[in-house]
Amino acid sequence: MQARFLHKNPNTETRFVLIRMKCDSAAAMVVILNFLYRYSAKGAIRGMSPEKEYLKWRQSPRVGCLFARKIAIKPSQYSQRIFHISTAEAPDRVANKIAGAVNTAIADGGASAVLLLFPALTSLEETARIMLALGSEPEWTVTPRAIPAPPPGYRALNIVRAINFGTGSCPSEALVLGSFPDFPPTRRAPITALELFIGEPRPMGPLDDEATTKANLAHMPMHLPSHDMFMAMWHGSHDGRSRELGGADNRAKAKVSMALPLTMANRLGCGA
């Protein structure tokens, strides 16, 4: 196992400009990721940007997923584009901005995913109104679904955007994160955000066990040395999520873009 890094301005900000990893197990990857997270935390300063605050959290063990933690060290290395979205307008206007940012990233070419940050968005209900409005944008579909317990009393929003796949298209499932108590622990980011895979999906699913019919962030290119390493990280991510969730939590399923309490879902007209 080897990790090599350089940094600048150690008294104000830690910036990793070179990271090289050689490891042969998920356990070794966890050691490296935990070290980098603790080291970068030393460079945290008051008033850090929303982007840095979000990515710092995304690197933390609280996320559970080793792939997400690795990507957050340097998103550009994995062709993830980052946008900051103002939410000072009506939900349909904000939804149009979201759709426009994703369209821009797709049109530019080369991007595998987008991260959209909403620093001023601190209300779960307002977040839900914006996401529901996305369903009126071209290529987007928002579908309310039941979430079986545990825990009881929740409704899911499944948010997908059609992306190119071969000669046709397939739905890509979005993920919404934010500091809301009704979200599972692994999605309680300090900044409200939406993440979405927009690259070319793999012909087969991430586990190579079935043909791809839908995509999500698990389709991102990880630049790992072998499939065995991928599988080790996959199982390590499962273990990490289970540990952070503290047990079964169907709000954390990949097909659940975001969870809403039933009372709120009913108020917004998506409870049935």
PLY file of the C-alpha trace (Angstrom):
ply
format ascii 1.0
element vertex 272
property float x
property float y
property float z
element edge 271
property int vertex1
property int vertex2
end_header
0.00 0.00 0.00
1.43 3.37 -0.99
0.03 6.88 -0.82
2.02 9.91 -1.96
0.81 13.50 -1.76
1.91 17.12 -1.93
0.19 20.10 -0.37
0.35 23.89 -0.44
-0.33 26.59 2.14
-0.49 24.22 5.14
-1.54 27.00 7.52
-4.71 27.83 5.63
-5.71 25.11 3.21
-4.60 21.58 2.44
-4.73 20.89 -1.26
-3.83 17.48 -2.60
-2.26 17.94 -6.01
-0.98 14.38 -6.44
-2.37 11.20 -4.97
-1.13 7.79 -6.03
-2.64 4.72 -4.46
-1.50 1.13 -4.65
-3.55 -1.24 -2.55
-4.81 -4.78 -2.82
-7.88 -4.76 -0.57
-10.85 -2.67 0.49
-9.34 -2.53 3.97
-6.23 -0.85 2.57
-8.41 1.61 0.66
-10.30 2.46 3.86
-6.99 3.16 5.63
-5.91 5.50 2.83
-9.27 7.29 2.60
-9.48 7.76 6.37
-5.94 9.13 6.45
-6.63 11.58 3.63
-9.88 12.68 5.26
-8.21 13.33 8.62
-5.27 15.09 6.97
-7.48 17.34 4.83
-9.60 18.21 7.90
-6.52 19.85 9.40
-6.63 22.33 6.53
-10.27 23.24 7.08
-10.82 26.89 7.83
-13.81 28.93 8.88
-15.80 30.23 5.96
-14.80 27.42 3.60
-16.80 27.41 0.39
-19.96 25.29 0.14
-18.18 23.14 -2.44
-15.25 22.40 -0.16
-17.55 21.77 2.80
-19.63 19.32 0.77
-16.62 17.47 -0.65
-15.00 17.29 2.78
-18.14 15.58 4.11
-18.30 13.30 1.03
-14.79 12.04 1.86
-15.78 11.14 5.41
-16.55 7.65 6.79
-20.15 8.81 7.40
-20.86 8.38 3.69
-20.19 4.64 3.88
-19.54 4.24 0.13
-15.82 3.86 -0.68
-16.37 4.87 -4.31
-18.04 8.16 -3.35
-15.28 8.90 -0.85
-12.58 8.28 -3.45
-14.27 10.45 -6.09
-14.69 13.34 -3.65
-10.91 13.67 -3.20
-10.63 15.05 -6.73
-13.92 15.01 -8.69
-12.30 16.34 -11.88
-10.18 13.18 -12.06
-13.43 11.26 -12.56
-14.91 13.84 -14.97
-17.52 15.08 -12.49
-18.67 18.63 -13.27
-19.74 20.88 -10.38
-22.39 23.62 -10.56
-23.69 26.08 -7.96
-27.41 26.70 -8.36
-29.27 29.70 -6.92
-32.63 28.81 -5.37
-34.01 32.33 -4.86
-36.72 31.84 -7.49
-39.89 29.76 -7.82
-39.43 25.96 -7.88
-40.13 25.68 -11.61
-37.48 28.30 -12.38
-34.92 26.51 -10.20
-35.82 23.20 -11.85
-35.19 24.82 -15.23
-31.74 25.91 -14.02
-30.97 22.35 -12.91
-32.03 20.96 -16.28
-29.98 23.63 -18.05
-26.82 22.86 -16.06
-27.14 19.14 -16.84
-27.77 19.91 -20.53
-24.63 22.05 -20.57
-22.50 19.30 -19.03
-23.82 16.73 -21.51
-23.35 19.05 -24.51
-19.78 19.90 -23.50
-18.88 16.21 -23.72
-16.44 14.28 -21.59
-18.36 14.59 -18.32
-19.31 11.37 -16.53
-21.38 12.97 -13.74
-22.63 16.25 -12.34
-22.75 17.60 -8.81
-25.25 20.43 -8.34
-24.96 22.38 -5.09
-27.75 24.46 -3.55
-26.05 26.33 -0.68
-29.10 28.43 0.28
-31.58 25.52 0.21
-32.20 24.41 3.81
-35.85 23.28 3.71
-36.76 19.68 2.85
-40.20 20.74 1.63
-38.78 23.41 -0.66
-36.23 20.87 -1.94
-39.09 18.48 -2.70
-41.05 21.19 -4.54
-38.04 21.87 -6.77
-37.45 18.20 -7.47
-41.11 17.62 -8.27
-40.93 20.54 -10.73
-38.07 18.76 -12.52
-40.64 16.28 -13.79
-41.90 18.97 -16.18
-38.49 19.42 -17.80
-37.64 17.54 -21.04
-35.83 14.21 -20.46
-36.68 14.22 -16.72
-39.16 11.97 -14.91
-40.11 12.21 -11.23
-42.14 9.33 -9.81
-43.47 9.09 -6.23
-43.21 5.55 -4.83
-43.91 3.77 -1.58
-40.95 2.98 0.67
-41.50 -0.20 2.66
-40.42 -0.15 6.29
-37.97 0.12 7.90
-38.38 2.90 8.78
-42.16 3.36 8.45
-43.93 6.53 7.36
-41.96 7.59 4.26
-42.56 8.17 0.56
-39.88 8.10 -2.14
-39.26 10.38 -5.08
-37.53 8.53 -7.90
-35.84 11.21 -10.04
-34.35 10.13 -13.37
-32.96 11.81 -16.44
-32.77 10.03 -19.79
-29.15 9.75 -21.00
-27.59 8.37 -24.16
-26.98 4.63 -24.17
-25.76 3.01 -27.36
-28.18 3.96 -30.13
-30.96 4.76 -27.65
-31.26 5.97 -24.08
-31.75 4.73 -20.55
-32.82 6.39 -17.28
-30.12 7.60 -14.91
-31.17 7.78 -11.25
-30.37 11.00 -9.41
-29.35 11.21 -5.76
-30.43 14.10 -3.50
-28.49 14.81 -0.31
-28.90 17.39 2.46
-28.85 18.05 6.20
-32.39 16.82 6.78
-33.25 14.51 9.73
-35.64 12.59 7.47
-32.77 11.53 5.20
-30.78 8.37 6.02
-27.49 9.13 7.82
-25.38 8.37 4.73
-27.10 11.20 2.81
-27.11 13.95 5.44
-24.70 16.26 3.65
-24.04 19.72 5.13
-25.04 21.30 1.79
-28.11 20.34 -0.20
-27.01 18.70 -3.44
-28.03 16.57 -6.40
-25.67 14.08 -8.02
-26.31 12.40 -11.35
-24.43 10.10 -13.72
-24.52 11.45 -17.30
-21.79 9.45 -19.06
-22.09 6.39 -21.26
-23.39 3.50 -19.12
-21.59 0.19 -19.13
-23.22 -2.47 -21.35
-23.43 -4.66 -18.26
-24.26 -3.54 -14.73
-21.47 -2.67 -12.27
-21.31 -6.29 -11.07
-21.28 -7.67 -14.65
-24.22 -9.89 -13.73
-26.97 -8.45 -15.93
-27.47 -6.17 -18.93
-27.84 -2.48 -18.14
-31.42 -1.16 -18.20
-30.81 1.88 -15.97
-27.79 3.80 -14.73
-26.68 5.55 -11.56
-23.47 6.76 -9.94
-22.22 3.16 -9.73
-21.51 3.42 -13.48
-18.79 6.04 -12.98
-15.31 5.05 -14.22
-13.19 4.38 -11.12
-9.75 3.74 -12.71
-9.11 0.72 -10.49
-6.32 -1.79 -11.27
-8.58 -4.86 -11.43
-12.12 -6.16 -11.19
-11.13 -7.90 -7.96
-10.31 -4.50 -6.47
-13.66 -3.18 -7.68
-15.47 -6.07 -6.00
-13.48 -5.58 -2.77
-14.53 -1.93 -2.71
-18.13 -2.88 -3.55
-18.34 -5.19 -0.55
-16.46 -2.67 1.59
-19.02 -0.02 0.61
-21.87 -2.34 1.58
-20.27 -2.90 4.97
-19.60 0.82 5.43
-23.18 1.80 4.62
-24.57 -0.86 6.94
-22.35 0.39 9.75
-23.32 4.06 9.28
-27.02 3.29 8.84
-27.06 1.15 11.99
-29.30 -1.45 10.34
-31.80 -1.78 7.50
-32.98 1.56 6.06
-34.89 1.47 2.78
-34.56 5.26 2.41
-30.94 4.61 1.43
-31.71 2.39 -1.59
-30.18 3.59 -4.88
-33.62 3.82 -6.51
-34.77 6.25 -3.79
-33.56 9.65 -4.98
-34.96 11.26 -1.84
-37.33 10.35 1.00
-40.21 12.43 2.33
-42.33 11.93 5.45
-45.81 10.79 4.43
-47.40 13.89 5.96
-45.25 16.13 3.77
-45.79 13.95 0.69
-49.55 14.20 1.19
-49.30 17.98 1.53
-47.35 18.17 -1.74
-49.79 15.92 -3.58
-47.44 12.97 -4.02
-48.47 10.82 -1.09
-50.58 8.28 -2.97
0 1
1 2
2 3
3 4
4 5
5 6
6 7
7 8
8 9
9 10
10 11
11 12
12 13
13 14
14 15
15 16
16 17
17 18
18 19
19 20
20 21
21 22
22 23
23 24
24 25
25 26
26 27
27 28
28 29
29 30
30 31
31 32
32 33
33 34
34 35
35 36
36 37
37 38
38 39
39 40
40 41
41 42
42 43
43 44
44 45
45 46
46 47
47 48
48 49
49 50
50 51
51 52
52 53
53 54
54 55
55 56
56 57
57 58
58 59
59 60
60 61
61 62
62 63
63 64
64 65
65 66
66 67
67 68
68 69
69 70
70 71
71 72
72 73
73 74
74 75
75 76
76 77
77 78
78 79
79 80
80 81
81 82
82 83
83 84
84 85
85 86
86 87
87 88
88 89
89 90
90 91
91 92
92 93
93 94
94 95
95 96
96 97
97 98
98 99
99 100
100 101
101 102
102 103
103 104
104 105
105 106
106 107
107 108
108 109
109 110
110 111
111 112
112 113
113 114
114 115
115 116
116 117
117 118
118 119
119 120
120 121
121 122
122 123
123 124
124 125
125 126
126 127
127 128
128 129
129 130
130 131
131 132
132 133
133 134
134 135
135 136
136 137
137 138
138 139
139 140
140 141
141 142
142 143
143 144
144 145
145 146
146 147
147 148
148 149
149 150
150 151
151 152
152 153
153 154
154 155
155 156
156 157
157 158
158 159
159 160
160 161
161 162
162 163
163 164
164 165
165 166
166 167
167 168
168 169
169 170
170 171
171 172
172 173
173 174
174 175
175 176
176 177
177 178
178 179
179 180
180 181
181 182
182 183
183 184
184 185
185 186
186 187
187 188
188 189
189 190
190 191
191 192
192 193
193 194
194 195
195 196
196 197
197 198
198 199
199 200
200 201
201 202
202 203
203 204
204 205
205 206
206 207
207 208
208 209
209 210
210 211
211 212
212 213
213 214
214 215
215 216
216 217
217 218
218 219
219 220
220 221
221 222
222 223
223 224
224 225
225 226
226 227
227 228
228 229
229 230
230 231
231 232
232 233
233 234
234 235
235 236
236 237
237 238
238 239
239 240
240 241
241 242
242 243
243 244
244 245
245 246
246 247
247 248
248 249
249 250
250 251
251 252
252 253
253 254
254 255
255 256
256 257
257 258
258 259
259 260
260 261
261 262
262 263
263 264
264 265
265 266
266 267
267 268
268 269
269 270
270 271
